[in-house]
Amino acid sequence: MPSDSNILGILRPMGGGDPIPLLKAELIVGRRPSCDICLDFANVSGKHCALRLTNHVWHVRDLGSTNGTSLNGSLIHREESVMPDDELRIANHMFTIDYDPSQITTAAPRVGAAEDPEAGPARRSLLELAGIQVEDKPKAAPAPRTTHDTAQLERPPLSESAFEDPLPEHVKNAPDPIIATNDDDFFKLIEESVLDAKKEPRPGRDR
């Protein structure tokens, strides 16, 4: 591990070559002179891969290079952590990253909007001062209270159908019954009633 506190690690070529100090928490490696680490080899892409220091550990991510980026002999397809004893291959060039995770105090810059210096120091809770992230949640607006005036409450009128028993449709649609009567039937009923009354024994006479 390098003794200079400004150096976050050293990219060491395996098999000989000049070591490359890692001075920033995020570096672009490639063949272009504008890259943070320029590897002037024909099989290295213009922007080959990216190195990033997150939570005191270096990570590598391929940037769609032609000849790929490998870690311990396996091509990577997403961001992978690189420990000091891992073998990092960029195209066919082998490297190791010399660093001590327990001694690194500089981490990758935090993504987010910077605080406005003119707004003054932000007020922080005890959890934030202790290093615990607290997610801000919007406060819900209180629900409006509603009052009911009993004098203004009116009951809906009840319809007459509410008291009627429901009848089947075939009963509702049936025609009214037709009863044919005449005067003879009426007199016959009276005669039968009189005869029945004569046949009944009177109390005190039948012994």
N, CA, C and O of each residue as an XYZ file, in Angstrom:
828
protein
N       0.842     -1.187      0.000
C       0.000      0.000      0.000
C       0.882      1.243      0.000
O       1.817      1.308      0.798
N       0.629      2.245     -0.865
C       1.456      3.450     -0.909
C       1.319      4.264      0.371
O       0.262      4.271      1.003
N       2.408      4.958      0.751
C       2.408      5.731      1.988
C       1.775      7.099      1.805
O       1.316      7.691      2.782
N       1.733      7.624      0.573
C       1.166      8.936      0.312
C      -0.346      8.878      0.519
O      -1.032      8.059     -0.092
N      -0.866      9.764      1.397
C      -2.294      9.731      1.696
C      -3.136     10.192      0.511
O      -4.330      9.894      0.464
N      -2.548     10.914     -0.453
C      -3.284     11.366     -1.624
C      -3.468     10.265     -2.659
O      -4.295     10.394     -3.563
N      -2.709      9.189     -2.535
C      -2.799      8.083     -3.477
C      -3.790      7.055     -2.928
O      -3.624      6.550     -1.818
N      -4.812      6.755     -3.713
C      -5.857      5.834     -3.277
C      -5.563      4.396     -3.668
O      -6.319      3.496     -3.301
N      -4.510      4.162     -4.386
C      -4.126      2.829     -4.819
C      -3.124      2.931     -5.951
O      -2.855      4.022     -6.453
N      -2.575      1.804     -6.351
C      -1.594      1.762     -7.444
C      -1.998      0.649     -8.394
O      -2.178     -0.497     -7.984
N      -2.139      0.993     -9.662
C      -2.412      0.007    -10.714
C      -1.067     -0.515    -11.198
O      -0.321      0.198    -11.869
N      -0.760     -1.766    -10.855
C       0.555     -2.342    -11.141
C       0.449     -3.315    -12.306
O      -0.317     -4.275    -12.227
N       1.199     -3.095    -13.391
C       1.223     -4.056    -14.507
C       1.916     -5.349    -14.066
O       2.965     -5.318    -13.423
N       1.315     -6.472    -14.423
C       1.923     -7.760    -14.122
C       2.877     -8.127    -15.260
O       2.513     -8.095    -16.435
N       4.087     -8.471    -14.885
C       5.090     -8.803    -15.903
C       6.017     -7.652    -16.234
O       6.815     -7.748    -17.167
N       5.923     -6.566    -15.485
C       6.832     -5.446    -15.711
C       6.115     -4.231    -16.257
O       5.120     -4.348    -16.973
N       6.626     -3.076    -15.915
C       6.056     -1.819    -16.369
C       5.944     -0.841    -15.222
O       6.083     -1.199    -14.052
N       5.688      0.403    -15.586
C       5.603      1.446    -14.572
C       4.266      1.366    -13.818
O       3.214      1.237    -14.444
N       4.299      1.438    -12.509
C       3.054      1.469    -11.737
C       2.330      2.802    -11.963
O       2.959      3.838    -12.179
N       1.028      2.752    -11.910
C       0.199      3.929    -12.182
C      -0.550      4.281    -10.902
O      -1.370      3.489    -10.436
N      -0.285      5.459    -10.320
C      -1.001      5.837     -9.091
C      -2.457      6.202     -9.404
O      -2.754      6.806    -10.435
N      -3.332      5.829     -8.513
C      -4.753      6.159     -8.626
C      -5.024      7.335     -7.696
O      -5.038      7.188     -6.473
N      -5.242      8.517     -8.302
C      -5.337      9.756     -7.540
C      -6.769     10.256     -7.375
O      -7.009     11.183     -6.602
N      -7.723      9.660     -8.086
C      -9.124     10.074     -7.977
C      -9.988      8.859     -7.667
O      -9.589      7.715     -7.883
N     -11.170      9.137     -7.159
C     -12.068      8.044     -6.787
C     -12.776      7.453     -7.992
O     -13.387      6.391     -7.867
N     -12.720      8.092     -9.154
C     -13.325      7.551    -10.368
C     -12.417      7.889    -11.546
O     -12.077      9.050    -11.771
N     -12.030      6.858    -12.290
C     -11.049      7.013    -13.366
C     -11.515      6.265    -14.602
O     -12.091      5.181    -14.511
N     -11.252      6.869    -15.778
C     -11.523      6.235    -17.063
C     -10.208      5.723    -17.623
O      -9.219      6.453    -17.697
N     -10.213      4.448    -18.018
C      -9.018      3.803    -18.581
C      -9.286      3.546    -20.057
O     -10.327      2.996    -20.417
N      -8.347      3.943    -20.912
C      -8.502      3.710    -22.342
C      -7.305      4.187    -23.136
O      -6.301      4.633    -22.581
N      -7.440      4.082    -24.473
C      -6.331      4.453    -25.357
C      -6.294      5.956    -25.639
O      -5.238      6.474    -26.003
N      -7.383      6.653    -25.486
C      -7.413      8.083    -25.796
C      -6.559      8.871    -24.807
O      -6.518      8.548    -23.620
N      -5.879      9.902    -25.300
C      -5.074     10.738    -24.384
C      -5.915     11.466    -23.356
O      -5.398     11.850    -22.307
N      -7.205     11.669    -23.627
C      -8.057     12.372    -22.680
C      -8.467     11.500    -21.496
O      -9.039     12.021    -20.539
N      -8.200     10.198    -21.522
C      -8.562      9.314    -20.415
C      -7.694      9.608    -19.198
O      -6.578     10.112    -19.325
N      -8.216      9.290    -18.025
C      -7.438      9.485    -16.795
C      -6.209      8.592    -16.775
O      -5.138      9.003    -16.327
N      -6.369      7.365    -17.266
C      -5.236      6.441    -17.391
C      -5.165      6.042    -18.857
O      -6.043      5.345    -19.364
N      -4.110      6.490    -19.533
C      -3.959      6.229    -20.967
C      -3.074      4.993    -21.171
O      -1.909      4.972    -20.775
N      -3.656      3.967    -21.797
C      -2.917      2.761    -22.166
C      -2.802      2.757    -23.683
O      -3.753      2.413    -24.385
N      -1.641      3.138    -24.179
C      -1.443      3.327    -25.621
C      -1.110      1.987    -26.277
O       0.024      1.720    -26.673
N      -2.176      1.138    -26.374
C      -2.036     -0.158    -27.038
C      -3.143     -0.266    -28.082
O      -4.244      0.248    -27.883
N      -2.846     -0.939    -29.195
C      -3.796     -1.022    -30.299
C      -5.043     -1.817    -29.922
O      -6.131     -1.538    -30.426
N      -4.896     -2.801    -29.043
C      -6.047     -3.640    -28.692
C      -6.855     -3.081    -27.514
O      -7.801     -3.728    -27.065
N      -6.507     -1.909    -27.013
C      -7.256     -1.235    -25.955
C      -8.185     -0.221    -26.611
O      -7.756      0.564    -27.456
N      -9.436     -0.236    -26.227
C     -10.419      0.676    -26.806
C     -10.177      2.101    -26.336
O      -9.484      2.347    -25.349
N     -10.785      3.051    -27.092
C     -10.609      4.462    -26.743
C     -11.015      4.737    -25.308
O     -10.256      5.353    -24.560
N     -12.214      4.286    -24.906
C     -12.631      4.286    -23.503
C     -12.939      2.841    -23.165
O     -13.994      2.324    -23.531
N     -12.032      2.196    -22.475
C     -12.101      0.745    -22.310
C     -12.912      0.354    -21.062
O     -13.853     -0.433    -21.156
N     -12.550      0.897    -19.912
C     -13.222      0.538    -18.667
C     -13.138      1.701    -17.696
O     -12.440      2.686    -17.942
N     -13.850      1.576    -16.601
C     -13.860      2.605    -15.560
C     -13.515      1.976    -14.232
O     -13.969      0.875    -13.922
N     -12.715      2.668    -13.450
C     -12.376      2.265    -12.088
C     -13.046      3.254    -11.129
O     -12.973      4.467    -11.323
N     -13.703      2.718    -10.088
C     -14.401      3.579     -9.138
C     -14.215      3.049     -7.737
O     -14.319      1.850     -7.481
N     -13.933      3.982     -6.827
C     -13.758      3.632     -5.421
C     -15.069      3.876     -4.687
O     -15.533      5.013     -4.590
N     -15.659      2.811     -4.174
C     -16.931      2.902     -3.468
C     -16.819      2.130     -2.159
O     -16.471      0.949     -2.147
N     -17.122      2.825     -1.045
C     -17.068      2.188      0.286
C     -15.705      1.536      0.528
O     -15.616      0.413      1.025
N     -14.642      2.272      0.164
C     -13.254      1.862      0.423
C     -12.802      0.669     -0.420
O     -11.754      0.087     -0.140
N     -13.566      0.295     -1.441
C     -13.218     -0.839     -2.292
C     -13.246     -0.375     -3.746
O     -14.173      0.317     -4.168
N     -12.224     -0.761     -4.507
C     -12.187     -0.420     -5.923
C     -13.103     -1.355     -6.717
O     -13.205     -2.548     -6.430
N     -13.766     -0.777     -7.722
C     -14.648     -1.527     -8.611
C     -14.266     -1.228    -10.052
O     -13.735     -0.159    -10.354
N     -14.538     -2.173    -10.931
C     -14.244     -2.002    -12.352
C     -15.520     -2.258    -13.150
O     -16.313     -3.134    -12.807
N     -15.706     -1.483    -14.218
C     -16.866     -1.639    -15.099
C     -16.409     -1.478    -16.544
O     -15.757     -0.491    -16.884
N     -16.745     -2.433    -17.387
C     -16.385     -2.347    -18.799
C     -17.277     -1.318    -19.490
O     -18.463     -1.204    -19.180
N     -16.696     -0.572    -20.429
C     -17.420      0.485    -21.130
C     -17.735      0.096    -22.570
O     -17.694      0.937    -23.468
N     -18.047     -1.173    -22.788
C     -18.373     -1.640    -24.132
C     -17.155     -1.773    -25.022
O     -17.217     -1.489    -26.218
N     -16.062     -2.200    -24.446
C     -14.814     -2.304    -25.197
C     -14.879     -3.450    -26.206
O     -15.725     -4.339    -26.113
N     -13.958     -3.401    -27.177
C     -13.922     -4.436    -28.220
C     -13.361     -5.744    -27.690
O     -13.905     -6.810    -27.976
N     -12.284     -5.678    -26.925
C     -11.599     -6.888    -26.465
C     -11.924     -7.239    -25.019
O     -11.359     -8.193    -24.484
N     -12.814     -6.497    -24.375
C     -13.330     -6.880    -23.083
C     -12.416     -6.597    -21.905
O     -11.233     -6.290    -22.050
N     -13.037     -6.716    -20.708
C     -12.337     -6.560    -19.436
C     -12.617     -7.811    -18.610
O     -13.767     -8.236    -18.497
N     -11.584     -8.395    -18.037
C     -11.724     -9.648    -17.295
C     -11.240     -9.468    -15.870
O     -10.380     -8.636    -15.579
N     -11.818    -10.273    -14.989
C     -11.407    -10.291    -13.594
C     -11.187    -11.737    -13.195
O     -12.118    -12.542    -13.209
N      -9.955    -12.063    -12.840
C      -9.566    -13.438    -12.488
C      -9.930    -14.423    -13.595
O     -10.383    -15.534    -13.318
N      -9.731    -14.016    -14.852
C      -9.934    -14.884    -15.997
C     -11.348    -14.914    -16.537
O     -11.591    -15.626    -17.511
N     -12.306    -14.180    -15.962
C     -13.696    -14.189    -16.422
C     -14.079    -12.803    -16.910
O     -13.848    -11.800    -16.234
N     -14.670    -12.767    -18.095
C     -15.151    -11.494    -18.625
C     -16.241    -10.930    -17.707
O     -17.080    -11.677    -17.203
N     -16.224     -9.626    -17.495
C     -17.233     -8.992    -16.653
C     -18.266     -8.316    -17.549
O     -17.948     -7.781    -18.610
N     -19.516     -8.360    -17.083
C     -20.619     -7.735    -17.818
C     -21.340     -6.712    -16.955
O     -22.335     -6.123    -17.378
N     -20.842     -6.509    -15.763
C     -21.392     -5.496    -14.866
C     -20.267     -5.040    -13.946
O     -19.154     -5.562    -14.011
N     -20.555     -4.084    -13.107
C     -19.531     -3.575    -12.205
C     -19.170     -4.636    -11.165
O     -20.044     -5.215    -10.519
N     -17.875     -4.876    -11.017
C     -17.371     -5.889    -10.086
C     -16.328     -5.262     -9.168
O     -15.605     -4.349     -9.567
N     -16.257     -5.762     -7.932
C     -15.246     -5.293     -6.990
C     -13.895     -5.929     -7.313
O     -13.821     -7.074     -7.761
N     -12.834     -5.166     -7.078
C     -11.463     -5.631     -7.349
C     -10.691     -5.560     -6.043
O     -10.409     -4.472     -5.542
N     -10.350     -6.712     -5.494
C      -9.559     -6.765     -4.275
C      -8.076     -6.772     -4.622
O      -7.714     -7.037     -5.768
N      -7.201     -6.482     -3.638
C      -5.764     -6.379     -3.951
C      -5.151     -7.634     -4.563
O      -4.170     -7.531     -5.300
N      -5.693     -8.804     -4.282
C      -5.102    -10.023     -4.837
C      -5.796    -10.475     -6.119
O      -5.481    -11.553     -6.622
N      -6.743     -9.683     -6.673
C      -7.418    -10.046     -7.919
C      -6.576     -9.639     -9.127
O      -5.817     -8.670     -9.086
N      -6.736    -10.415    -10.207
C      -6.038    -10.132    -11.457
C      -7.012     -9.442    -12.420
O      -8.030    -10.013    -12.810
N      -6.680     -8.213    -12.789
C      -7.501     -7.414    -13.680
C      -6.855     -7.414    -15.066
O      -5.689     -7.049    -15.220
N      -7.636     -7.833    -16.078
C      -7.096     -7.866    -17.437
C      -7.868     -6.873    -18.290
O      -9.093     -6.939    -18.391
N      -7.130     -5.949    -18.905
C      -7.686     -4.957    -19.816
C      -7.175     -5.323    -21.207
O      -5.990     -5.173    -21.507
N      -8.102     -5.813    -22.064
C      -7.702     -6.467    -23.328
C      -6.853     -7.673    -22.939
O      -7.368     -8.601    -22.316
N      -5.571     -7.685    -23.287
C      -4.706     -8.793    -22.857
C      -3.592     -8.311    -21.936
O      -2.550     -8.957    -21.821
N      -3.814     -7.181    -21.284
C      -2.810     -6.603    -20.388
C      -3.263     -6.826    -18.949
O      -4.368     -6.437    -18.571
N      -2.406     -7.452    -18.153
C      -2.749     -7.867    -16.801
C      -2.268     -6.830    -15.786
O      -1.175     -6.277    -15.903
N      -3.127     -6.583    -14.777
C      -2.812     -5.614    -13.728
C      -3.325     -6.146    -12.389
O      -4.153     -7.055    -12.333
N      -2.813     -5.558    -11.331
C      -3.379     -5.684     -9.991
C      -3.516     -4.276     -9.423
O      -2.822     -3.349     -9.841
N      -4.417     -4.140     -8.470
C      -4.579     -2.851     -7.790
C      -4.063     -3.016     -6.366
O      -4.612     -3.782     -5.574
N      -3.000     -2.283     -6.059
C      -2.379     -2.357     -4.738
C      -3.018     -1.290     -3.843
O      -2.813     -0.094     -4.047
N      -3.778     -1.729     -2.870
C      -4.389     -0.804     -1.909
C      -4.824     -1.590     -0.688
O      -4.907     -2.818     -0.714
N      -5.102     -0.852      0.391
C      -5.568     -1.458      1.640
C      -6.940     -0.854      1.953
O      -7.018      0.320      2.315
N      -8.028     -1.633      1.822
C      -9.365     -1.068      2.070
C      -9.533     -0.471      3.461
O     -10.309      0.469      3.630
N      -8.817     -0.998      4.471
C      -8.986     -0.512      5.837
C      -8.323      0.840      6.059
O      -8.626      1.512      7.045
N      -7.418      1.261      5.162
C      -6.695      2.516      5.346
C      -7.171      3.625      4.414
O      -6.711      4.762      4.522
N      -8.080      3.311      3.506
C      -8.561      4.336      2.588
C      -9.651      5.136      3.283
O     -10.621      4.580      3.798
N      -9.474      6.459      3.289
C     -10.451      7.342      3.939
C     -11.246      8.159      2.937
O     -12.215      8.816      3.319
N     -10.869      8.138      1.673
C     -11.562      8.914      0.646
C     -12.453      7.985     -0.143
O     -11.985      6.978     -0.675
N     -13.715      8.303     -0.226
C     -14.669      7.488     -0.978
C     -15.120      8.262     -2.192
O     -14.782      9.432     -2.368
N     -15.893      7.586     -3.030
C     -16.387      8.214     -4.241
C     -17.287      9.381     -3.879
O     -17.986      9.326     -2.867
N     -17.286     10.451     -4.695
C     -18.139     11.603     -4.389
C     -19.598     11.209     -4.351
O     -20.070     10.411     -5.160
N     -20.285     11.773     -3.417
C     -21.698     11.447     -3.249
C     -22.508     12.114     -4.353
O     -22.329     13.298     -4.638
N     -23.396     11.347     -4.968
C     -24.217     11.861     -6.046
C     -25.396     12.594     -5.448
O     -26.088     12.070     -4.575
N     -25.626     13.817     -5.925
C     -26.754     14.602     -5.423
C     -26.453     16.070     -5.517
O     -25.324     16.464     -5.810
N     -27.457     16.887     -5.269
C     -27.290     18.322     -5.358
C     -26.494     18.824     -4.175
O     -26.679     18.369     -3.046
N     -25.590     19.782     -4.445
C     -24.788     20.366     -3.384
C     -25.632     21.341     -2.583
O     -26.591     21.923     -3.090
N     -25.257     21.509     -1.319
C     -25.996     22.430     -0.482
C     -25.661     23.858     -0.859
O     -24.529     24.159     -1.236
N     -26.630     24.727     -0.760
C     -26.454     26.123     -1.093
C     -25.700     26.798      0.027
O     -26.202     26.845      1.149
N     -24.481     27.338     -0.234
C     -23.711     27.943      0.857
C     -24.389     29.173      1.429
O     -24.180     29.495      2.599
N     -25.207     29.881      0.628
C     -25.857     31.075      1.126
C     -27.054     30.760      2.010
O     -27.531     31.625      2.745
N     -27.542     29.523      1.942
C     -28.711     29.154      2.725
C     -28.381     28.841      4.173
O     -29.280     28.663      4.995
N     -27.061     28.772      4.496
C     -26.663     28.477      5.851
C     -26.622     26.983      6.101
O     -27.079     26.209      5.260
N     -26.085     26.558      7.237
C     -26.002     25.119      7.543
C     -27.376     24.513      7.705
O     -28.262     25.100      8.326
N     -27.543     23.348      7.148
C     -28.830     22.655      7.235
C     -28.991     22.044      8.621
O     -28.026     21.570      9.220
N     -30.186     22.059      9.108
C     -30.468     21.432     10.395
C     -30.528     19.932     10.221
O     -31.182     19.437      9.304
N     -29.865     19.217     11.075
C     -29.784     17.768     10.968
C     -30.302     17.140     12.254
O     -30.158     17.697     13.343
N     -30.905     15.971     12.102
C     -31.386     15.232     13.260
C     -30.241     14.463     13.900
O     -29.137     14.403     13.358
N     -30.518     13.872     15.069
C     -29.493     13.079     15.753
C     -29.090     11.867     14.940
O     -27.928     11.462     14.972
N     -30.052     11.262     14.191
C     -29.709     10.110     13.358
C     -28.762     10.514     12.232
O     -27.841      9.767     11.901
N     -28.985     11.706     11.633
C     -28.092     12.149     10.560
C     -26.709     12.480     11.088
O     -25.707     12.202     10.429
N     -26.648     13.079     12.289
C     -25.340     13.376     12.872
C     -24.576     12.107     13.204
O     -23.345     12.104     13.217
N     -25.306     11.023     13.473
C     -24.660      9.737     13.761
C     -24.259      8.999     12.498
O     -23.689      7.912     12.578
N     -24.546      9.569     11.329
C     -24.166      8.928     10.072
C     -25.208      8.019      9.499
O     -24.927      7.265      8.568
N     -26.441      8.071     10.047
C     -27.525      7.218      9.564
C     -28.378      8.036      8.621
O     -28.896      9.092      8.985
N     -28.520      7.537      7.400
C     -29.299      8.237      6.396
C     -30.779      8.163      6.755
O     -31.305      7.089      7.048
N     -31.428      9.292      6.729
C     -32.863      9.372      7.005
C     -33.537      9.897      5.761
O     -33.240     10.994      5.289
N     -34.439      9.110      5.243
C     -35.142      9.502      4.025
C     -36.264     10.470      4.375
O     -37.104     10.209      5.236
N     -36.239     11.616      3.661
C     -37.272     12.613      3.895
C     -38.571     12.150      3.272
O     -38.611     11.776      2.100
N     -39.631     12.175      4.058
C     -40.946     11.790      3.564
C     -41.867     12.999      3.621
O     -41.928     13.669      4.652
N     -42.568     13.288      2.570
C     -43.477     14.432      2.595
C     -44.599     14.215      3.597
O     -45.173     13.132      3.709
N     -44.890     15.298      4.328
C     -45.954     15.205      5.323
C     -47.306     15.271      4.633
O     -47.550     16.128      3.784
N     -48.158     14.369      5.007
C     -49.481     14.335      4.404
C     -50.341     15.433      5.002
O     -50.315     15.661      6.211
N     -51.104     16.113      4.155
C     -51.983     17.176      4.622
C     -53.107     16.588      5.445
O     -53.672     15.560      5.072
N     -53.447     17.229      6.574
C     -54.536     16.681      7.415
C     -55.856     16.734      6.678
O     -56.141     17.683      5.947
N     -56.641     15.720      6.876
C     -57.938     15.648      6.209
C     -58.882     16.663      6.818
O     -58.934     16.795      8.041
N     -59.626     17.383      5.999
C     -60.546     18.393      6.545
C     -61.652     17.754      7.370
O     -62.209     16.718      7.007
N     -61.958     18.411      8.505
C     -63.009     17.910      9.383
C     -64.360     18.357      8.850
O     -64.545     19.508      8.456
N     -65.278     17.438      8.846
C     -66.615     17.736      8.341
C     -67.604     17.670      9.484
O     -67.538     16.769     10.321
N     -68.538     18.640      9.522
C     -69.580     18.670     10.535
C     -70.927     18.512      9.856
O     -71.120     18.942      8.719
N     -71.851     17.894     10.564
C     -73.170     17.632     10.021
C     -74.212     18.333     10.884
O     -74.231     18.155     12.102
N     -75.048     19.099     10.282
C     -76.149     19.753     10.968
C     -77.378     18.841     10.883
O     -77.876     18.559      9.793
N     -77.863     18.381     12.050
C     -78.976     17.434     12.030
C     -80.237     18.052     11.473
O     -81.113     17.345     10.974
N     -80.338     19.396     11.555
C     -81.541     20.029     11.028
C     -81.576     20.001      9.512
O     -82.641     20.066      8.898
N     -80.376     19.903      8.908
C     -80.312     19.917      7.450
C     -80.372     18.528      6.848
O     -80.465     18.381      5.629
N     -80.320     17.516      7.682
C     -80.345     16.157      7.167
C     -81.787     15.771      6.856
O     -82.652     15.893      7.723
N     -82.053     15.330      5.698
C     -83.384     14.925      5.280
C     -83.356     13.471      4.847
O     -82.436     13.013      4.170
N     -84.407     12.757      5.267
C     -84.514     11.365      4.863
C     -85.146     11.301      3.489
O     -86.086     12.049      3.219
N     -84.676     10.454      2.630
C     -85.286     10.333      1.308
C     -86.684      9.753      1.436
O     -86.923      8.868      2.257
N     -87.617     10.257      0.615
C     -88.994      9.733      0.695
C     -89.060      8.268      0.295
O     -88.366      7.821     -0.618
N     -89.913      7.529      1.003
C     -90.067      6.110      0.711
C     -91.118      5.936     -0.370
O     -92.186      6.545     -0.310
N     -90.825      5.131     -1.328
C     -91.783      4.848     -2.388
C     -92.777      3.789     -1.933
O     -92.491      2.979     -1.052
N     -93.956      3.815     -2.558
C     -94.972      2.837     -2.196
C     -94.551      1.417     -2.514
O     -95.006      0.462     -1.884
N     -93.683      1.293     -3.489
C     -93.252     -0.061     -3.872
C     -92.418     -0.723     -2.796
O     -92.225     -1.939     -2.812
N     -91.912      0.093     -1.837
C     -91.078     -0.507     -0.789
C     -91.885     -1.397      0.128
O     -91.321     -2.288      0.763
N     -93.228     -1.180      0.223
C     -94.062     -1.980      1.107
C     -94.795     -3.092      0.368
O     -95.522     -3.865      0.993
N     -94.628     -3.188     -0.900
C     -95.323     -4.203     -1.680
C     -94.463     -5.452     -1.783
O     -93.251     -5.384     -1.990
N     -95.123     -6.598     -1.634
C     -94.404     -7.860     -1.786
C     -94.116     -8.082     -3.255
O     -95.009     -7.916     -4.086
N     -92.934     -8.442     -3.585
C     -92.637     -8.706     -4.995
C     -93.371     -9.955     -5.484
O     -93.354    -10.989     -4.816
N     -93.994     -9.862     -6.616
C     -94.704    -10.984     -7.223
C     -93.973    -11.433     -8.464
O     -93.346    -10.626     -9.150
N     -94.049    -12.721     -8.757
C     -93.442    -13.194    -10.008
C     -94.108    -12.546    -11.209
O     -95.270    -12.142    -11.161
N     -93.347    -12.459    -12.277
C     -93.843    -11.792    -13.480
C     -95.049    -12.519    -14.081
O     -95.961    -11.874    -14.598
N     -95.064    -13.878    -14.018
C     -96.174    -14.597    -14.633
C     -97.482    -14.391    -13.862
O     -98.572    -14.498    -14.425
N     -97.351    -14.084    -12.521
C     -98.556    -13.794    -11.748
C     -99.076    -12.406    -12.075
O    -100.283    -12.193    -12.190
N     -98.135    -11.444    -12.226
C     -98.551    -10.090    -12.566
C     -99.229    -10.028    -13.932
O    -100.178     -9.268    -14.127
N     -98.749    -10.815    -14.855
C     -99.263    -10.762    -16.226
C    -100.458    -11.692    -16.455
O    -100.997    -11.712    -17.561
N    -100.895    -12.468    -15.447
C    -102.020    -13.396    -15.630
C    -103.332    -12.618    -15.737
O    -103.486    -11.617    -15.038
N    -104.281    -13.029    -16.577
C    -105.580    -12.326    -16.705
C    -106.438    -12.557    -15.469
O    -106.263    -13.539    -14.747
N    -107.380    -11.626    -15.238
C    -108.271    -11.740    -14.084
C    -109.201    -12.947    -14.261
O    -109.647    -13.218    -15.376
N    -109.502    -13.679    -13.168
C    -110.408    -14.852    -13.290
C    -111.841    -14.418    -13.615
O    -112.318    -13.388    -13.138
N    -112.499    -15.209    -14.419
C    -113.886    -14.928    -14.837
C    -114.821    -15.918    -14.129
O    -114.709    -17.130    -14.312
N    -115.768    -15.367    -13.297
C    -116.734    -16.209    -12.564
C    -118.132    -15.907    -13.116
O    -118.649    -14.802    -12.951
N    -118.718    -16.877    -13.754
C    -120.068    -16.696    -14.363
C    -121.151    -17.106    -13.365
O    -121.197    -18.264    -12.950
N    -122.006    -16.192    -12.981
C    -123.134    -16.461    -12.061
C    -124.442    -15.944    -12.670
O    -124.456    -15.048    -13.514
N    -125.518    -16.538    -12.214
C    -126.855    -16.063    -12.643
C    -127.803    -16.129    -11.446
O    -127.404    -16.521    -10.350
N    -129.087    -15.734    -11.671
C    -130.077    -15.685    -10.581
C    -130.442    -17.070    -10.054
O    -130.713    -17.225     -8.864
N    -130.454    -18.070    -10.920
C    -130.796    -19.428    -10.470
C    -129.803    -19.934     -9.443
O    -130.187    -20.528     -8.436
N    -128.521    -19.699     -9.700
C    -127.515    -20.148     -8.728
C    -127.706    -19.453     -7.396
O    -127.511    -20.063     -6.344
N    -128.079    -18.197     -7.424
C    -128.251    -17.451     -6.179
C    -129.405    -18.007     -5.352
O    -129.272    -18.216     -4.147
N    -130.556    -18.249     -6.019
C    -131.717    -18.817     -5.301
C    -131.454    -20.233     -4.818
O    -131.976    -20.633     -3.777
N    -130.670    -20.989     -5.539
C    -130.356    -22.369     -5.140
C    -129.547    -22.388     -3.854
O    -129.750    -23.242     -2.991
N    -128.636    -21.446     -3.736
C    -127.837    -21.363     -2.512
C    -128.703    -21.027     -1.316
O    -128.484    -21.557     -0.227
N    -129.702    -20.139     -1.503
C    -130.592    -19.783     -0.387
C    -131.449    -20.975      0.027
O    -131.659    -21.211      1.217
N    -131.941    -21.721     -0.951
C    -132.789    -22.892     -0.665
C    -132.013    -23.948      0.092
O    -132.543    -24.554      1.023
N    -130.773    -24.179     -0.286
C    -129.959    -25.184      0.404
C    -129.699    -24.753      1.832
O    -129.659    -25.592      2.733
N    -129.524    -23.474      2.053
C    -129.262    -23.000      3.414
C    -130.488    -23.180      4.298
O    -130.355    -23.516      5.475
N    -131.711    -22.956      3.735
C    -132.949    -23.118      4.518
C    -133.178    -24.578      4.872
O    -133.544    -24.874      6.010
N    -132.979    -25.496      3.944
C    -133.159    -26.921      4.200
C    -132.190    -27.413      5.265
O    -132.557    -28.196      6.142
N    -130.979    -26.956      5.182
C    -130.001    -27.376      6.204
C    -130.428    -26.883      7.579
O    -130.214    -27.573      8.576
N    -131.024    -25.711      7.646
C    -131.449    -25.174      8.950
C    -132.600    -25.976      9.522
O    -132.661    -26.129     10.742
N    -133.532    -26.505      8.710
C    -134.651    -27.308      9.201
C    -134.205    -28.658      9.711
O    -134.818    -29.207     10.626
N    -133.139    -29.206      9.131
C    -132.670    -30.536      9.536
C    -131.981    -30.501     10.885
O    -131.885    -31.539     11.540
N    -131.501    -29.360     11.323
C    -130.764    -29.304     12.592
C    -131.760    -29.443     13.740
O    -132.754    -28.717     13.746
N    -131.552    -30.331     14.710
C    -132.474    -30.509     15.851
C    -132.442    -29.298     16.746
O    -131.389    -28.706     16.986
N    -133.656    -28.922     17.256
C    -133.726    -27.810     18.176
C    -133.426    -28.290     19.578
O    -133.826    -29.394     19.948
N    -132.754    -27.514     20.345
C    -132.400    -27.953     21.721
C    -133.640    -28.096     22.584
O    -134.490    -27.207     22.579
N    -133.769    -29.196     23.330
C    -134.873    -29.451     24.251
C    -135.998    -30.272     23.661
O    -136.846    -30.720     24.432
N    -136.085    -30.513     22.346
C    -137.159    -31.277     21.746
C    -136.737    -32.678     21.351
O    -137.559    -33.593     21.408
N    -135.495    -32.884     20.953
C    -135.032    -34.243     20.564
C    -134.538    -34.930     21.806
O    -133.523    -34.572     22.403
N    -135.363    -36.010     22.195
C    -134.955    -36.807     23.375
C    -135.027    -38.268     23.025
O    -134.729    -39.119     23.863
